[in-house]
Amino acid sequence: MFILKGIEQLENAIAKAKKLRPRVEFGSFGHYRVSGSKGYYTVICKKSDNGYKTVECTCKGAEKGLVCYHAAAALSLHVGLARQQQAA
Ligand SMILES: [Zn+2]
């Protein structure tokens, strides 16, 4: 799990996601499944009570607090959906 502070933090992971093009499946708002080297990982994006945006992924890298490309791929979808919700 990591706390999302800004887009800079995601740059490397976004570059990797663009290269590998994982499949992102929508579960519910903030809840996604992303394809990886060993099957699908679950990514959960949420806002904690103190206002931090946190991202969780079930892969090994994220367990260590790294920003993985699954999270980056899911976030790009999540951010788009969040904008749509605000506009609605
Ligand atoms: Zn991951």
PDB file of the backbone (N, CA, C, O) and the ligand in Angstrom, with CONECT records:
HET     ZN  A 101       1
ATOM      1  N   MET A   1       0.853  -1.189   0.000  1.00  0.00           N
ATOM      2  CA  MET A   1       0.000   0.000   0.000  1.00  0.00           C
ATOM      3  C   MET A   1       0.886   1.236   0.000  1.00  0.00           C
ATOM      4  O   MET A   1       1.899   1.271   0.699  1.00  0.00           O
ATOM      5  N   PHE A   2       0.523   2.231  -0.762  1.00  0.00           N
ATOM      6  CA  PHE A   2       1.269   3.483  -0.704  1.00  0.00           C
ATOM      7  C   PHE A   2       0.290   4.644  -0.709  1.00  0.00           C
ATOM      8  O   PHE A   2      -0.863   4.520  -1.123  1.00  0.00           O
ATOM      9  N   ILE A   3       0.786   5.770  -0.237  1.00  0.00           N
ATOM     10  CA  ILE A   3      -0.034   6.978  -0.221  1.00  0.00           C
ATOM     11  C   ILE A   3       0.299   7.782  -1.464  1.00  0.00           C
ATOM     12  O   ILE A   3       1.467   8.042  -1.753  1.00  0.00           O
ATOM     13  N   LEU A   4      -0.720   8.169  -2.187  1.00  0.00           N
ATOM     14  CA  LEU A   4      -0.527   8.924  -3.414  1.00  0.00           C
ATOM     15  C   LEU A   4      -0.412  10.408  -3.078  1.00  0.00           C
ATOM     16  O   LEU A   4      -1.352  11.033  -2.588  1.00  0.00           O
ATOM     17  N   LYS A   5       0.774  10.949  -3.358  1.00  0.00           N
ATOM     18  CA  LYS A   5       1.002  12.359  -3.055  1.00  0.00           C
ATOM     19  C   LYS A   5       1.021  13.222  -4.293  1.00  0.00           C
ATOM     20  O   LYS A   5       0.694  14.408  -4.242  1.00  0.00           O
ATOM     21  N   GLY A   6       1.401  12.628  -5.400  1.00  0.00           N
ATOM     22  CA  GLY A   6       1.442  13.428  -6.621  1.00  0.00           C
ATOM     23  C   GLY A   6       1.768  12.555  -7.814  1.00  0.00           C
ATOM     24  O   GLY A   6       2.152  11.395  -7.666  1.00  0.00           O
ATOM     25  N   ILE A   7       1.613  13.115  -8.982  1.00  0.00           N
ATOM     26  CA  ILE A   7       1.798  12.367 -10.220  1.00  0.00           C
ATOM     27  C   ILE A   7       3.269  11.980 -10.437  1.00  0.00           C
ATOM     28  O   ILE A   7       3.557  10.965 -11.072  1.00  0.00           O
ATOM     29  N   GLU A   8       4.200  12.792  -9.909  1.00  0.00           N
ATOM     30  CA  GLU A   8       5.645  12.545 -10.104  1.00  0.00           C
ATOM     31  C   GLU A   8       6.029  11.141  -9.628  1.00  0.00           C
ATOM     32  O   GLU A   8       6.848  10.443 -10.227  1.00  0.00           O
ATOM     33  N   GLN A   9       5.399  10.777  -8.533  1.00  0.00           N
ATOM     34  CA  GLN A   9       5.629   9.502  -7.886  1.00  0.00           C
ATOM     35  C   GLN A   9       5.271   8.324  -8.807  1.00  0.00           C
ATOM     36  O   GLN A   9       5.796   7.219  -8.670  1.00  0.00           O
ATOM     37  N   LEU A  10       4.363   8.601  -9.742  1.00  0.00           N
ATOM     38  CA  LEU A  10       3.836   7.542 -10.607  1.00  0.00           C
ATOM     39  C   LEU A  10       4.556   7.435 -11.943  1.00  0.00           C
ATOM     40  O   LEU A  10       4.336   6.484 -12.693  1.00  0.00           O
ATOM     41  N   GLU A  11       5.425   8.414 -12.247  1.00  0.00           N
ATOM     42  CA  GLU A  11       6.004   8.497 -13.589  1.00  0.00           C
ATOM     43  C   GLU A  11       6.607   7.189 -14.101  1.00  0.00           C
ATOM     44  O   GLU A  11       6.297   6.745 -15.207  1.00  0.00           O
ATOM     45  N   ASN A  12       7.467   6.577 -13.289  1.00  0.00           N
ATOM     46  CA  ASN A  12       8.108   5.332 -13.721  1.00  0.00           C
ATOM     47  C   ASN A  12       7.093   4.216 -13.944  1.00  0.00           C
ATOM     48  O   ASN A  12       7.170   3.458 -14.911  1.00  0.00           O
ATOM     49  N   ALA A  13       6.147   4.141 -13.025  1.00  0.00           N
ATOM     50  CA  ALA A  13       5.137   3.088 -13.112  1.00  0.00           C
ATOM     51  C   ALA A  13       4.229   3.307 -14.333  1.00  0.00           C
ATOM     52  O   ALA A  13       3.809   2.351 -14.984  1.00  0.00           O
ATOM     53  N   ILE A  14       3.939   4.565 -14.628  1.00  0.00           N
ATOM     54  CA  ILE A  14       3.112   4.862 -15.808  1.00  0.00           C
ATOM     55  C   ILE A  14       3.864   4.470 -17.081  1.00  0.00           C
ATOM     56  O   ILE A  14       3.281   3.904 -18.005  1.00  0.00           O
ATOM     57  N   ALA A  15       5.157   4.776 -17.119  1.00  0.00           N
ATOM     58  CA  ALA A  15       5.971   4.415 -18.284  1.00  0.00           C
ATOM     59  C   ALA A  15       5.967   2.902 -18.483  1.00  0.00           C
ATOM     60  O   ALA A  15       5.884   2.411 -19.608  1.00  0.00           O
ATOM     61  N   LYS A  16       6.055   2.180 -17.382  1.00  0.00           N
ATOM     62  CA  LYS A  16       6.060   0.721 -17.456  1.00  0.00           C
ATOM     63  C   LYS A  16       4.694   0.203 -17.912  1.00  0.00           C
ATOM     64  O   LYS A  16       4.613  -0.720 -18.723  1.00  0.00           O
ATOM     65  N   ALA A  17       3.636   0.796 -17.392  1.00  0.00           N
ATOM     66  CA  ALA A  17       2.285   0.381 -17.772  1.00  0.00           C
ATOM     67  C   ALA A  17       2.046   0.632 -19.262  1.00  0.00           C
ATOM     68  O   ALA A  17       1.376  -0.154 -19.933  1.00  0.00           O
ATOM     69  N   LYS A  18       2.600   1.733 -19.770  1.00  0.00           N
ATOM     70  CA  LYS A  18       2.420   2.041 -21.198  1.00  0.00           C
ATOM     71  C   LYS A  18       3.118   1.017 -22.067  1.00  0.00           C
ATOM     72  O   LYS A  18       2.649   0.681 -23.155  1.00  0.00           O
ATOM     73  N   LYS A  19       4.244   0.524 -21.577  1.00  0.00           N
ATOM     74  CA  LYS A  19       5.024  -0.467 -22.307  1.00  0.00           C
ATOM     75  C   LYS A  19       4.337  -1.823 -22.269  1.00  0.00           C
ATOM     76  O   LYS A  19       4.210  -2.495 -23.292  1.00  0.00           O
ATOM     77  N   LEU A  20       3.894  -2.220 -21.079  1.00  0.00           N
ATOM     78  CA  LEU A  20       3.356  -3.565 -20.881  1.00  0.00           C
ATOM     79  C   LEU A  20       1.861  -3.666 -21.169  1.00  0.00           C
ATOM     80  O   LEU A  20       1.329  -4.756 -21.381  1.00  0.00           O
ATOM     81  N   ARG A  21       1.199  -2.524 -21.174  1.00  0.00           N
ATOM     82  CA  ARG A  21      -0.240  -2.472 -21.451  1.00  0.00           C
ATOM     83  C   ARG A  21      -1.053  -3.560 -20.735  1.00  0.00           C
ATOM     84  O   ARG A  21      -1.630  -4.429 -21.389  1.00  0.00           O
ATOM     85  N   PRO A  22      -1.101  -3.517 -19.422  1.00  0.00           N
ATOM     86  CA  PRO A  22      -1.904  -4.516 -18.704  1.00  0.00           C
ATOM     87  C   PRO A  22      -3.400  -4.283 -18.950  1.00  0.00           C
ATOM     88  O   PRO A  22      -3.825  -3.164 -19.236  1.00  0.00           O
ATOM     89  N   ARG A  23      -4.166  -5.327 -18.839  1.00  0.00           N
ATOM     90  CA  ARG A  23      -5.629  -5.198 -18.934  1.00  0.00           C
ATOM     91  C   ARG A  23      -6.147  -4.707 -17.593  1.00  0.00           C
ATOM     92  O   ARG A  23      -5.753  -5.214 -16.543  1.00  0.00           O
ATOM     93  N   VAL A  24      -7.020  -3.731 -17.631  1.00  0.00           N
ATOM     94  CA  VAL A  24      -7.620  -3.246 -16.390  1.00  0.00           C
ATOM     95  C   VAL A  24      -9.112  -3.544 -16.453  1.00  0.00           C
ATOM     96  O   VAL A  24      -9.812  -3.096 -17.362  1.00  0.00           O
ATOM     97  N   GLU A  25      -9.582  -4.303 -15.478  1.00  0.00           N
ATOM     98  CA  GLU A  25     -11.009  -4.617 -15.422  1.00  0.00           C
ATOM     99  C   GLU A  25     -11.641  -3.863 -14.264  1.00  0.00           C
ATOM    100  O   GLU A  25     -11.119  -3.826 -13.150  1.00  0.00           O
ATOM    101  N   PHE A  26     -12.766  -3.272 -14.565  1.00  0.00           N
ATOM    102  CA  PHE A  26     -13.489  -2.489 -13.574  1.00  0.00           C
ATOM    103  C   PHE A  26     -14.323  -3.412 -12.697  1.00  0.00           C
ATOM    104  O   PHE A  26     -15.110  -4.205 -13.214  1.00  0.00           O
ATOM    105  N   GLY A  27     -14.164  -3.324 -11.383  1.00  0.00           N
ATOM    106  CA  GLY A  27     -14.997  -4.099 -10.467  1.00  0.00           C
ATOM    107  C   GLY A  27     -16.114  -3.215  -9.960  1.00  0.00           C
ATOM    108  O   GLY A  27     -17.284  -3.418 -10.284  1.00  0.00           O
ATOM    109  N   SER A  28     -15.739  -2.231  -9.160  1.00  0.00           N
ATOM    110  CA  SER A  28     -16.652  -1.184  -8.722  1.00  0.00           C
ATOM    111  C   SER A  28     -15.806   0.062  -8.569  1.00  0.00           C
ATOM    112  O   SER A  28     -14.588  -0.010  -8.733  1.00  0.00           O
ATOM    113  N   PHE A  29     -16.399   1.194  -8.264  1.00  0.00           N
ATOM    114  CA  PHE A  29     -15.617   2.415  -8.177  1.00  0.00           C
ATOM    115  C   PHE A  29     -14.516   2.271  -7.128  1.00  0.00           C
ATOM    116  O   PHE A  29     -14.799   2.041  -5.953  1.00  0.00           O
ATOM    117  N   GLY A  30     -13.255   2.407  -7.557  1.00  0.00           N
ATOM    118  CA  GLY A  30     -12.129   2.278  -6.641  1.00  0.00           C
ATOM    119  C   GLY A  30     -11.593   0.856  -6.504  1.00  0.00           C
ATOM    120  O   GLY A  30     -10.684   0.598  -5.715  1.00  0.00           O
ATOM    121  N   HIS A  31     -12.158  -0.048  -7.270  1.00  0.00           N
ATOM    122  CA  HIS A  31     -11.812  -1.455  -7.133  1.00  0.00           C
ATOM    123  C   HIS A  31     -11.584  -2.052  -8.533  1.00  0.00           C
ATOM    124  O   HIS A  31     -12.516  -2.157  -9.330  1.00  0.00           O
ATOM    125  N   TYR A  32     -10.350  -2.434  -8.813  1.00  0.00           N
ATOM    126  CA  TYR A  32     -10.010  -2.872 -10.171  1.00  0.00           C
ATOM    127  C   TYR A  32      -9.201  -4.156 -10.150  1.00  0.00           C
ATOM    128  O   TYR A  32      -8.570  -4.506  -9.152  1.00  0.00           O
ATOM    129  N   ARG A  33      -9.238  -4.845 -11.278  1.00  0.00           N
ATOM    130  CA  ARG A  33      -8.391  -6.021 -11.455  1.00  0.00           C
ATOM    131  C   ARG A  33      -7.446  -5.724 -12.610  1.00  0.00           C
ATOM    132  O   ARG A  33      -7.875  -5.309 -13.686  1.00  0.00           O
ATOM    133  N   VAL A  34      -6.161  -5.941 -12.379  1.00  0.00           N
ATOM    134  CA  VAL A  34      -5.164  -5.607 -13.399  1.00  0.00           C
ATOM    135  C   VAL A  34      -4.331  -6.840 -13.699  1.00  0.00           C
ATOM    136  O   VAL A  34      -3.869  -7.528 -12.789  1.00  0.00           O
ATOM    137  N   SER A  35      -4.143  -7.115 -14.991  1.00  0.00           N
ATOM    138  CA  SER A  35      -3.372  -8.291 -15.367  1.00  0.00           C
ATOM    139  C   SER A  35      -1.881  -8.042 -15.123  1.00  0.00           C
ATOM    140  O   SER A  35      -1.378  -6.942 -15.349  1.00  0.00           O
ATOM    141  N   GLY A  36      -1.192  -9.076 -14.663  1.00  0.00           N
ATOM    142  CA  GLY A  36       0.240  -8.970 -14.410  1.00  0.00           C
ATOM    143  C   GLY A  36       0.930 -10.232 -14.891  1.00  0.00           C
ATOM    144  O   GLY A  36       0.324 -11.074 -15.553  1.00  0.00           O
ATOM    145  N   SER A  37       2.199 -10.353 -14.550  1.00  0.00           N
ATOM    146  CA  SER A  37       2.981 -11.487 -15.041  1.00  0.00           C
ATOM    147  C   SER A  37       2.455 -12.813 -14.489  1.00  0.00           C
ATOM    148  O   SER A  37       2.607 -13.856 -15.123  1.00  0.00           O
ATOM    149  N   LYS A  38       1.840 -12.770 -13.315  1.00  0.00           N
ATOM    150  CA  LYS A  38       1.343 -14.015 -12.713  1.00  0.00           C
ATOM    151  C   LYS A  38      -0.157 -13.948 -12.473  1.00  0.00           C
ATOM    152  O   LYS A  38      -0.631 -14.255 -11.380  1.00  0.00           O
ATOM    153  N   GLY A  39      -0.892 -13.552 -13.481  1.00  0.00           N
ATOM    154  CA  GLY A  39      -2.339 -13.490 -13.333  1.00  0.00           C
ATOM    155  C   GLY A  39      -2.809 -12.113 -12.918  1.00  0.00           C
ATOM    156  O   GLY A  39      -2.097 -11.121 -13.075  1.00  0.00           O
ATOM    157  N   TYR A  40      -4.001 -12.067 -12.393  1.00  0.00           N
ATOM    158  CA  TYR A  40      -4.595 -10.776 -12.066  1.00  0.00           C
ATOM    159  C   TYR A  40      -4.292 -10.327 -10.647  1.00  0.00           C
ATOM    160  O   TYR A  40      -4.246 -11.133  -9.718  1.00  0.00           O
ATOM    161  N   TYR A  41      -4.085  -9.024 -10.499  1.00  0.00           N
ATOM    162  CA  TYR A  41      -3.907  -8.436  -9.186  1.00  0.00           C
ATOM    163  C   TYR A  41      -5.092  -7.522  -8.921  1.00  0.00           C
ATOM    164  O   TYR A  41      -5.684  -6.964  -9.845  1.00  0.00           O
ATOM    165  N   THR A  42      -5.425  -7.379  -7.662  1.00  0.00           N
ATOM    166  CA  THR A  42      -6.520  -6.494  -7.285  1.00  0.00           C
ATOM    167  C   THR A  42      -5.937  -5.177  -6.805  1.00  0.00           C
ATOM    168  O   THR A  42      -5.053  -5.154  -5.949  1.00  0.00           O
ATOM    169  N   VAL A  43      -6.434  -4.085  -7.356  1.00  0.00           N
ATOM    170  CA  VAL A  43      -5.979  -2.751  -6.950  1.00  0.00           C
ATOM    171  C   VAL A  43      -7.165  -2.002  -6.346  1.00  0.00           C
ATOM    172  O   VAL A  43      -8.240  -1.933  -6.943  1.00  0.00           O
ATOM    173  N   ILE A  44      -6.957  -1.453  -5.174  1.00  0.00           N
ATOM    174  CA  ILE A  44      -8.011  -0.704  -4.501  1.00  0.00           C
ATOM    175  C   ILE A  44      -7.526   0.732  -4.270  1.00  0.00           C
ATOM    176  O   ILE A  44      -6.506   0.954  -3.617  1.00  0.00           O
ATOM    177  N   CYS A  45      -8.266   1.697  -4.811  1.00  0.00           N
ATOM    178  CA  CYS A  45      -7.937   3.111  -4.640  1.00  0.00           C
ATOM    179  C   CYS A  45      -8.980   3.701  -3.710  1.00  0.00           C
ATOM    180  O   CYS A  45     -10.180   3.571  -3.954  1.00  0.00           O
ATOM    181  N   LYS A  46      -8.531   4.348  -2.648  1.00  0.00           N
ATOM    182  CA  LYS A  46      -9.520   4.973  -1.771  1.00  0.00           C
ATOM    183  C   LYS A  46      -8.954   6.186  -1.056  1.00  0.00           C
ATOM    184  O   LYS A  46      -7.747   6.428  -1.047  1.00  0.00           O
ATOM    185  N   LYS A  47      -9.845   6.924  -0.470  1.00  0.00           N
ATOM    186  CA  LYS A  47      -9.464   8.086   0.306  1.00  0.00           C
ATOM    187  C   LYS A  47      -9.608   7.716   1.766  1.00  0.00           C
ATOM    188  O   LYS A  47     -10.675   7.275   2.191  1.00  0.00           O
ATOM    189  N   SER A  48      -8.548   7.889   2.540  1.00  0.00           N
ATOM    190  CA  SER A  48      -8.640   7.545   3.953  1.00  0.00           C
ATOM    191  C   SER A  48      -9.364   8.667   4.701  1.00  0.00           C
ATOM    192  O   SER A  48      -9.619   9.737   4.147  1.00  0.00           O
ATOM    193  N   ASP A  49      -9.687   8.403   5.962  1.00  0.00           N
ATOM    194  CA  ASP A  49     -10.455   9.364   6.756  1.00  0.00           C
ATOM    195  C   ASP A  49      -9.733  10.699   6.901  1.00  0.00           C
ATOM    196  O   ASP A  49     -10.371  11.747   6.998  1.00  0.00           O
ATOM    197  N   ASN A  50      -8.380  10.659   6.915  1.00  0.00           N
ATOM    198  CA  ASN A  50      -7.642  11.910   7.055  1.00  0.00           C
ATOM    199  C   ASN A  50      -7.329  12.582   5.719  1.00  0.00           C
ATOM    200  O   ASN A  50      -6.513  13.501   5.650  1.00  0.00           O
ATOM    201  N   GLY A  51      -7.988  12.110   4.662  1.00  0.00           N
ATOM    202  CA  GLY A  51      -7.893  12.797   3.379  1.00  0.00           C
ATOM    203  C   GLY A  51      -6.798  12.309   2.451  1.00  0.00           C
ATOM    204  O   GLY A  51      -6.678  12.800   1.329  1.00  0.00           O
ATOM    205  N   TYR A  52      -5.988  11.340   2.901  1.00  0.00           N
ATOM    206  CA  TYR A  52      -4.956  10.801   2.031  1.00  0.00           C
ATOM    207  C   TYR A  52      -5.570   9.858   1.023  1.00  0.00           C
ATOM    208  O   TYR A  52      -6.524   9.138   1.318  1.00  0.00           O
ATOM    209  N   LYS A  53      -4.995   9.874  -0.200  1.00  0.00           N
ATOM    210  CA  LYS A  53      -5.422   8.898  -1.193  1.00  0.00           C
ATOM    211  C   LYS A  53      -4.482   7.709  -1.075  1.00  0.00           C
ATOM    212  O   LYS A  53      -3.267   7.855  -1.210  1.00  0.00           O
ATOM    213  N   THR A  54      -5.027   6.565  -0.831  1.00  0.00           N
ATOM    214  CA  THR A  54      -4.180   5.383  -0.723  1.00  0.00           C
ATOM    215  C   THR A  54      -4.489   4.408  -1.852  1.00  0.00           C
ATOM    216  O   THR A  54      -5.619   4.316  -2.331  1.00  0.00           O
ATOM    217  N   VAL A  55      -3.453   3.687  -2.262  1.00  0.00           N
ATOM    218  CA  VAL A  55      -3.608   2.703  -3.316  1.00  0.00           C
ATOM    219  C   VAL A  55      -3.028   1.387  -2.824  1.00  0.00           C
ATOM    220  O   VAL A  55      -1.896   1.325  -2.345  1.00  0.00           O
ATOM    221  N   GLU A  56      -3.821   0.349  -2.951  1.00  0.00           N
ATOM    222  CA  GLU A  56      -3.363  -0.978  -2.553  1.00  0.00           C
ATOM    223  C   GLU A  56      -3.336  -1.874  -3.765  1.00  0.00           C
ATOM    224  O   GLU A  56      -4.207  -1.791  -4.630  1.00  0.00           O
ATOM    225  N   CYS A  57      -2.336  -2.731  -3.828  1.00  0.00           N
ATOM    226  CA  CYS A  57      -2.272  -3.728  -4.892  1.00  0.00           C
ATOM    227  C   CYS A  57      -1.831  -5.014  -4.236  1.00  0.00           C
ATOM    228  O   CYS A  57      -1.091  -4.993  -3.253  1.00  0.00           O
ATOM    229  N   THR A  58      -2.282  -6.136  -4.774  1.00  0.00           N
ATOM    230  CA  THR A  58      -1.970  -7.417  -4.156  1.00  0.00           C
ATOM    231  C   THR A  58      -0.646  -8.012  -4.643  1.00  0.00           C
ATOM    232  O   THR A  58      -0.313  -9.137  -4.271  1.00  0.00           O
ATOM    233  N   CYS A  59       0.115  -7.286  -5.464  1.00  0.00           N
ATOM    234  CA  CYS A  59       1.387  -7.837  -5.955  1.00  0.00           C
ATOM    235  C   CYS A  59       2.501  -7.677  -4.915  1.00  0.00           C
ATOM    236  O   CYS A  59       2.353  -6.948  -3.934  1.00  0.00           O
ATOM    237  N   LYS A  60       3.602  -8.365  -5.148  1.00  0.00           N
ATOM    238  CA  LYS A  60       4.736  -8.367  -4.208  1.00  0.00           C
ATOM    239  C   LYS A  60       5.340  -6.975  -4.026  1.00  0.00           C
ATOM    240  O   LYS A  60       5.670  -6.575  -2.909  1.00  0.00           O
ATOM    241  N   GLY A  61       5.482  -6.241  -5.131  1.00  0.00           N
ATOM    242  CA  GLY A  61       6.099  -4.921  -5.069  1.00  0.00           C
ATOM    243  C   GLY A  61       5.334  -3.983  -4.163  1.00  0.00           C
ATOM    244  O   GLY A  61       5.917  -3.279  -3.339  1.00  0.00           O
ATOM    245  N   ALA A  62       4.025  -3.979  -4.324  1.00  0.00           N
ATOM    246  CA  ALA A  62       3.182  -3.085  -3.537  1.00  0.00           C
ATOM    247  C   ALA A  62       3.205  -3.452  -2.055  1.00  0.00           C
ATOM    248  O   ALA A  62       3.055  -2.587  -1.192  1.00  0.00           O
ATOM    249  N   GLU A  63       3.392  -4.731  -1.767  1.00  0.00           N
ATOM    250  CA  GLU A  63       3.504  -5.170  -0.371  1.00  0.00           C
ATOM    251  C   GLU A  63       4.654  -4.461   0.332  1.00  0.00           C
ATOM    252  O   GLU A  63       4.607  -4.196   1.533  1.00  0.00           O
ATOM    253  N   LYS A  64       5.690  -4.160  -0.453  1.00  0.00           N
ATOM    254  CA  LYS A  64       6.858  -3.473   0.098  1.00  0.00           C
ATOM    255  C   LYS A  64       6.717  -1.958   0.024  1.00  0.00           C
ATOM    256  O   LYS A  64       7.644  -1.227   0.375  1.00  0.00           O
ATOM    257  N   GLY A  65       5.571  -1.490  -0.427  1.00  0.00           N
ATOM    258  CA  GLY A  65       5.340  -0.054  -0.493  1.00  0.00           C
ATOM    259  C   GLY A  65       5.792   0.584  -1.794  1.00  0.00           C
ATOM    260  O   GLY A  65       5.860   1.809  -1.895  1.00  0.00           O
ATOM    261  N   LEU A  66       6.105  -0.243  -2.796  1.00  0.00           N
ATOM    262  CA  LEU A  66       6.522   0.303  -4.087  1.00  0.00           C
ATOM    263  C   LEU A  66       5.302   0.700  -4.917  1.00  0.00           C
ATOM    264  O   LEU A  66       4.209   0.159  -4.751  1.00  0.00           O
ATOM    265  N   VAL A  67       5.523   1.656  -5.809  1.00  0.00           N
ATOM    266  CA  VAL A  67       4.461   2.051  -6.724  1.00  0.00           C
ATOM    267  C   VAL A  67       4.566   1.134  -7.939  1.00  0.00           C
ATOM    268  O   VAL A  67       5.498   1.260  -8.733  1.00  0.00           O
ATOM    269  N   CYS A  68       3.631   0.227  -8.083  1.00  0.00           N
ATOM    270  CA  CYS A  68       3.724  -0.743  -9.171  1.00  0.00           C
ATOM    271  C   CYS A  68       2.941  -0.254 -10.374  1.00  0.00           C
ATOM    272  O   CYS A  68       2.123   0.660 -10.271  1.00  0.00           O
ATOM    273  N   TYR A  69       3.206  -0.882 -11.528  1.00  0.00           N
ATOM    274  CA  TYR A  69       2.526  -0.437 -12.743  1.00  0.00           C
ATOM    275  C   TYR A  69       1.051  -0.837 -12.756  1.00  0.00           C
ATOM    276  O   TYR A  69       0.250  -0.239 -13.474  1.00  0.00           O
ATOM    277  N   HIS A  70       0.692  -1.856 -11.959  1.00  0.00           N
ATOM    278  CA  HIS A  70      -0.734  -2.225 -11.862  1.00  0.00           C
ATOM    279  C   HIS A  70      -1.510  -1.052 -11.263  1.00  0.00           C
ATOM    280  O   HIS A  70      -2.577  -0.670 -11.742  1.00  0.00           O
ATOM    281  N   ALA A  71      -0.929  -0.497 -10.193  1.00  0.00           N
ATOM    282  CA  ALA A  71      -1.571   0.634  -9.526  1.00  0.00           C
ATOM    283  C   ALA A  71      -1.676   1.822 -10.488  1.00  0.00           C
ATOM    284  O   ALA A  71      -2.702   2.500 -10.539  1.00  0.00           O
ATOM    285  N   ALA A  72      -0.609   2.064 -11.244  1.00  0.00           N
ATOM    286  CA  ALA A  72      -0.612   3.185 -12.189  1.00  0.00           C
ATOM    287  C   ALA A  72      -1.689   2.993 -13.255  1.00  0.00           C
ATOM    288  O   ALA A  72      -2.394   3.936 -13.614  1.00  0.00           O
ATOM    289  N   ALA A  73      -1.810   1.758 -13.757  1.00  0.00           N
ATOM    290  CA  ALA A  73      -2.810   1.468 -14.788  1.00  0.00           C
ATOM    291  C   ALA A  73      -4.223   1.641 -14.224  1.00  0.00           C
ATOM    292  O   ALA A  73      -5.092   2.222 -14.875  1.00  0.00           O
ATOM    293  N   ALA A  74      -4.441   1.134 -13.017  1.00  0.00           N
ATOM    294  CA  ALA A  74      -5.760   1.246 -12.394  1.00  0.00           C
ATOM    295  C   ALA A  74      -6.079   2.707 -12.076  1.00  0.00           C
ATOM    296  O   ALA A  74      -7.219   3.149 -12.216  1.00  0.00           O
ATOM    297  N   LEU A  75      -5.064   3.443 -11.648  1.00  0.00           N
ATOM    298  CA  LEU A  75      -5.284   4.852 -11.293  1.00  0.00           C
ATOM    299  C   LEU A  75      -5.689   5.691 -12.490  1.00  0.00           C
ATOM    300  O   LEU A  75      -6.499   6.609 -12.362  1.00  0.00           O
ATOM    301  N   SER A  76      -5.128   5.382 -13.658  1.00  0.00           N
ATOM    302  CA  SER A  76      -5.484   6.183 -14.824  1.00  0.00           C
ATOM    303  C   SER A  76      -6.969   6.017 -15.139  1.00  0.00           C
ATOM    304  O   SER A  76      -7.628   6.961 -15.575  1.00  0.00           O
ATOM    305  N   LEU A  77      -7.490   4.814 -14.915  1.00  0.00           N
ATOM    306  CA  LEU A  77      -8.930   4.584 -15.087  1.00  0.00           C
ATOM    307  C   LEU A  77      -9.709   5.252 -13.951  1.00  0.00           C
ATOM    308  O   LEU A  77     -10.738   5.890 -14.173  1.00  0.00           O
ATOM    309  N   HIS A  78      -9.198   5.090 -12.746  1.00  0.00           N
ATOM    310  CA  HIS A  78      -9.876   5.626 -11.567  1.00  0.00           C
ATOM    311  C   HIS A  78     -10.032   7.147 -11.631  1.00  0.00           C
ATOM    312  O   HIS A  78     -11.091   7.688 -11.311  1.00  0.00           O
ATOM    313  N   VAL A  79      -8.965   7.824 -12.048  1.00  0.00           N
ATOM    314  CA  VAL A  79      -8.990   9.286 -12.121  1.00  0.00           C
ATOM    315  C   VAL A  79     -10.037   9.742 -13.143  1.00  0.00           C
ATOM    316  O   VAL A  79     -10.758  10.714 -12.917  1.00  0.00           O
ATOM    317  N   GLY A  80     -10.108   9.026 -14.267  1.00  0.00           N
ATOM    318  CA  GLY A  80     -11.106   9.355 -15.284  1.00  0.00           C
ATOM    319  C   GLY A  80     -12.521   9.192 -14.748  1.00  0.00           C
ATOM    320  O   GLY A  80     -13.391  10.026 -14.999  1.00  0.00           O
ATOM    321  N   LEU A  81     -12.744   8.107 -14.006  1.00  0.00           N
ATOM    322  CA  LEU A  81     -14.075   7.833 -13.448  1.00  0.00           C
ATOM    323  C   LEU A  81     -14.437   8.851 -12.373  1.00  0.00           C
ATOM    324  O   LEU A  81     -15.587   9.280 -12.275  1.00  0.00           O
ATOM    325  N   ALA A  82     -13.449   9.233 -11.569  1.00  0.00           N
ATOM    326  CA  ALA A  82     -13.687  10.195 -10.507  1.00  0.00           C
ATOM    327  C   ALA A  82     -14.102  11.542 -11.118  1.00  0.00           C
ATOM    328  O   ALA A  82     -14.976  12.225 -10.584  1.00  0.00           O
ATOM    329  N   ARG A  83     -13.472  11.918 -12.237  1.00  0.00           N
ATOM    330  CA  ARG A  83     -13.827  13.164 -12.926  1.00  0.00           C
ATOM    331  C   ARG A  83     -15.253  13.098 -13.444  1.00  0.00           C
ATOM    332  O   ARG A  83     -16.012  14.062 -13.336  1.00  0.00           O
ATOM    333  N   GLN A  84     -15.608  11.951 -14.008  1.00  0.00           N
ATOM    334  CA  GLN A  84     -16.974  11.778 -14.541  1.00  0.00           C
ATOM    335  C   GLN A  84     -18.001  11.909 -13.431  1.00  0.00           C
ATOM    336  O   GLN A  84     -19.059  12.510 -13.614  1.00  0.00           O
ATOM    337  N   GLN A  85     -17.676  11.336 -12.269  1.00  0.00           N
ATOM    338  CA  GLN A  85     -18.593  11.401 -11.136  1.00  0.00           C
ATOM    339  C   GLN A  85     -18.815  12.823 -10.672  1.00  0.00           C
ATOM    340  O   GLN A  85     -19.931  13.225 -10.344  1.00  0.00           O
ATOM    341  N   GLN A  86     -17.706  13.590 -10.650  1.00  0.00           N
ATOM    342  CA  GLN A  86     -17.809  14.973 -10.218  1.00  0.00           C
ATOM    343  C   GLN A  86     -18.613  15.805 -11.199  1.00  0.00           C
ATOM    344  O   GLN A  86     -19.319  16.738 -10.816  1.00  0.00           O
ATOM    345  N   ALA A  87     -18.494  15.448 -12.478  1.00  0.00           N
ATOM    346  CA  ALA A  87     -19.187  16.216 -13.517  1.00  0.00           C
ATOM    347  C   ALA A  87     -20.685  15.895 -13.520  1.00  0.00           C
ATOM    348  O   ALA A  87     -21.502  16.713 -13.942  1.00  0.00           O
ATOM    349  N   ALA A  88     -21.034  14.692 -13.044  1.00  0.00           N
ATOM    350  CA  ALA A  88     -22.425  14.241 -13.107  1.00  0.00           C
ATOM    351  C   ALA A  88     -23.306  14.960 -12.057  1.00  0.00           C
ATOM    352  O   ALA A  88     -24.506  14.698 -11.975  1.00  0.00           O
TER     353      ALA A  88
HETATM  354 ZN    ZN A 101       0.907  -4.225  -8.283  1.00  0.00          ZN2+
END
